[in-house]
Amino acid sequence: MFVWVKRGLHALNAVIALAAVILLVCAVTAGSAQGTATADPGGGNWAALLGAAIAVASSAIGAGIAVAYTGAAALAAMSERPELFGRAIVIVGLAEGIAIYGLVIGIILIGRA
């Protein structure tokens, strides 16, 4: 049963990643066509905002999962050898960097909106 849940989560992750890529492409290509006088000034940038939301949300979820695993492993390692504190904190910090990458992409997309 656990295998089916895991496969379902992998499929959901793939669908969300594909949707984010499609919205990113829509947001990037829509920016060049809005220079015309007939462009709607209020509602034409929904794809960029939705893409930014997906980028930030999915990267925060991924960073949370990564920090959960690396933090648990770091605490287990430090309980046996306390001198590993510096290395463990660096690895947990690298896992948190995933959220920062998503935030940067979100800021770039909001700047295009």
N, C-alpha and C positions, 0 to 999 in steps of 0.2 A: 504494500500500500504506500509506503514511504517513497518508493521509486516513482509512482505515478504523480505524487505531489511534487516531487523534485522536477520531473519532466514538465509538468504544467507550469511551474514557476520559470523554468528555462524558456518555454514557449512564450509566456507572458513578457519576459524580459526582451526576447527577440522582437516581439510585436511593438513594444514601447520604443526600442532602439530604432526600428524601421520607421515608425511614425515620427520620431524626433528628427531623423535624417531627412525625411520628406518635407517636414515643416521648415527645417533649416534651408533646404533648397528653395522652397517657396518664398521664404523671407528674403533670401539673398537675391533672387531673380526679380522679386516685386519691387525692390528699391530703385531699380533703373527705370521702370515704367511709370513712376509716379510724378515725373516732371511735367506731365501734360496738364492742361487747364481743366480737363474733364475728370481728373482724379478726385475721389471722395476724400476730403481732408480728415474726416473724423473716424471712419471705420475701416480703412484699407490696410491696417497694419496688425490685424488680429493674429496672423500667422507668426509674426515675429514675437509677439507677446506670449503666444501659446508655446512656441518653441523655447523661449527663455524659461517659462515655467516648467516645462518638461525637463530641460537641461539641469536646472537647479534642483528640482525634486528628485530626479533619478540619481544625480550625483550625491545628494545628501543621503539617500537611502543606501546607496552603495558604500559610501564612507562609513555609515553607521554599522553596516554588516562587517566591513573590514576592521573597524576599530573593535568591534565585539570579539572577533576571533584573535586579533593580534594582542588586544589588551588582556584577554584571558591567558594567552600563552605567555605574555610578558610577566604577568603576576605569578604564574606557575614557575617560570624560570627564576624569578627574583626570590621566590620563597626558598629555593635550594641554594642559589648563589647570589647574594645581595649586590655583589660588585657588577652585575649585569644591568644595573639601573639605567645607565647612560645609553647603552645600546638598545634597550627595550623602549625607552622613550623616543628614540630616533625612529624606530620602526613604527611605533604607533603614530608618530607625527607624519610619517610618509603615507600612512593609510588615511589620515585626515586631509592630506593634500588633494585627494580625489574631489572632495567637496569644493575646494578652492577653484579647481579647474572648471567645474560646473558653474560656479558663481561668475567666473570671468567670461565664460561663453554667454551666460545670461545677460551680463552687463553689455557685452558687445551687441547682442540682439536687441536689447532695449534701446541702445543708442541708434540703431537703424529704424526703430519704430517711429 
